[in-house]
Amino acid sequence: MENYTPKFVYPLVKTDEWKKLTGELPVRMTNDYIFRALLQSDNEVLKHLLASLLRVDVSTIDSAEVTNPILLGESIDEKTYILDIKVMMNNNSVINLEMQVIRQPGWNERSLIYACRTYDDLQRGAAYTEVKPVRQIAFCDFTLFEEYPEFYSTYKLINEKNHKVVYTETFTISNVDLTRVDLATRKDKKYGLDRWCRLFKARRWEDMHILANESDVMSRAISGVWQLTEEERIREQALAREEWIVNDKWKNDTIANQSVMIKQLTETNEQQAQQIEQQDGQIKQLKKINSQQADQIKQLKKSNSQQVDQIKQQDAKIEQQDDKLQQVLGTVSQLAEEIEQLKKKKKGDSI
């Protein structure tokens, strides 16, 4: 380990020693460090992978140069580690390759930003027509759009009405869903893209043996992976990278769970606020009704008071009328007595 000097390209040699191995792989190909190490160390493997992704014969790829290599075996951290592999192909187009096992927040936007940075690479004074075509290709261990799963999807700037007019052929974003190899089309299989994904997802040496029997380039790639993981300094950096990814996933999951909890609490608070607002409205209505009823009671009391006064006044009038009636009756009685006396007197006079 102490004698190893970090280098951009690890000196791979053809070997079959790995074919004796069984059991779990020390590091899987979904490890983006090993993914990068293999592609920048074996140009033939890189060309064959590009041919599968671009659906062309490998003979059409004259050159493929990794323009942003890392020193293999050198200590890395997230701030200095370059996530995408930038490849200049045939000196006229740029391919960005990336291995991503966890879906980070804003993944779609981040992949777009990476592609745009690469696209915006014209030399000062150069004509816009000289821009090199850019294709961003990510191998993702997750489904980009759950409602529309697809093994190999490609996106371009197109007219939203007819979906036929392409704004430019020089800017493309592609995604390979490592979890949906079952959706690979005939064309995907024709160019061996499903086989590459099985290589990246393999967990055991027995899986590697099967792949090696299917293709010489698979055997070559597996041999390279074995040699890279045999070098302790490289293996340590790959494992450190894996540990960082696990921790990052834990942080993202924690943040996501907290975000869900915050969202739920916010929704609960909003619902409670709405309920309180509704209750306040109901209380205001009840107070208004009570106030109206109180006013009605006051009016009824006032009306009752007026009616009582009127009854008292009527009672007083009746008493007065009764007194007058008594007086009249008294007068009538006196008149009756006087008449009776006059009758008696008249009768006496007659006798």
Residue pairs with C-beta under 8 A, 6 or more apart in sequence:
1 232
1 233
4 73
4 231
4 232
4 233
5 73
6 71
6 72
6 73
6 74
6 233
7 71
7 72
7 73
8 40
8 69
8 70
8 71
8 72
9 40
9 41
9 69
9 72
10 37
10 41
10 72
10 227
10 228
10 231
10 234
12 41
12 42
12 223
12 224
12 227
12 228
13 227
14 220
14 223
15 223
15 226
15 227
16 223
17 226
18 205
18 208
18 222
18 223
18 226
19 209
19 212
21 205
21 226
22 204
22 205
22 206
23 204
23 205
24 203
24 204
24 205
25 202
25 203
25 204
25 205
25 208
25 229
26 229
26 235
27 34
27 225
27 229
27 235
27 238
27 239
27 242
28 34
28 200
28 201
28 202
28 203
29 35
29 38
29 99
29 199
29 200
29 201
29 202
29 225
30 99
30 101
30 139
30 141
30 178
30 200
30 201
31 99
31 238
31 241
31 242
31 245
32 83
32 98
32 99
32 100
32 101
32 241
32 245
33 76
33 81
33 234
33 237
33 238
33 241
33 242
34 225
34 228
34 229
34 234
34 238
35 85
35 99
35 139
35 200
36 70
36 85
36 99
37 72
37 228
37 234
37 238
38 45
38 221
38 224
38 225
38 228
39 45
39 46
39 49
39 66
39 85
39 97
40 46
40 66
40 69
40 70
40 72
40 85
41 72
41 224
41 228
42 220
42 221
42 224
43 64
44 217
44 220
45 217
45 220
45 221
45 224
46 64
46 66
46 87
47 58
47 61
47 64
48 58
48 192
48 217
49 97
49 196
50 61
50 64
50 87
50 89
50 95
51 57
51 58
51 60
51 61
51 191
52 191
52 192
52 193
52 195
52 196
53 95
53 137
53 174
53 176
53 193
54 95
54 135
55 187
55 190
55 191
61 89
61 90
62 90
63 88
63 89
63 90
63 91
64 87
64 88
64 89
64 90
64 95
65 87
65 88
66 85
66 86
66 87
67 86
67 87
67 88
68 82
68 84
68 85
68 86
70 76
70 81
70 82
72 228
72 231
72 233
72 234
72 237
73 231
73 233
73 234
73 237
74 237
75 237
76 237
76 240
76 241
78 244
78 248
81 241
83 98
83 100
83 114
84 96
84 97
84 98
84 114
84 136
85 96
85 97
85 98
86 94
86 95
86 96
86 118
87 94
87 95
87 96
87 97
88 94
89 95
92 132
92 133
93 132
93 133
93 134
93 135
94 118
94 121
94 132
94 133
94 134
94 135
95 134
95 135
95 137
96 114
96 115
96 118
96 134
96 135
96 136
96 137
97 137
97 138
97 139
98 111
98 114
98 136
98 137
98 138
98 139
99 138
99 139
99 200
100 107
100 138
100 139
100 140
100 141
100 142
101 140
101 141
101 142
101 245
102 141
102 142
102 245
102 248
102 249
102 252
103 140
103 142
104 110
104 248
104 252
105 252
105 255
105 256
108 144
111 136
111 138
111 173
112 136
112 173
114 136
115 134
115 136
115 171
115 173
118 134
118 136
119 131
119 134
119 170
119 171
121 131
121 132
122 128
122 130
122 131
131 170
132 170
133 169
133 170
133 171
133 172
134 170
134 171
134 172
135 172
135 173
135 174
136 172
136 173
136 174
137 173
137 174
137 175
137 176
138 174
138 175
138 176
139 176
139 178
139 197
139 200
140 175
140 176
140 177
140 178
141 178
141 179
141 201
142 177
142 179
143 149
143 177
143 179
143 180
144 150
144 153
144 175
144 177
149 177
149 180
149 183
150 175
150 177
150 180
150 183
151 176
151 177
151 180
151 181
151 182
151 183
151 184
151 185
151 188
151 193
151 194
152 174
152 175
152 176
152 177
152 184
152 185
152 188
152 193
153 174
153 175
153 177
154 172
154 173
154 174
154 175
155 172
155 173
155 174
155 175
156 166
156 167
156 168
156 169
156 171
156 172
156 173
157 166
157 167
157 168
157 171
158 164
158 165
158 166
158 167
159 165
159 166
159 167
176 193
176 197
177 183
178 197
178 200
178 201
181 194
181 197
181 198
181 201
184 193
184 194
184 197
188 194
192 215
195 211
195 214
195 215
195 218
198 207
198 211
199 208
199 211
199 218
199 221
199 222
202 208
202 211
208 222
211 218
211 219
211 222
212 218
212 219
212 222
228 234
228 235
228 238
229 235
229 238
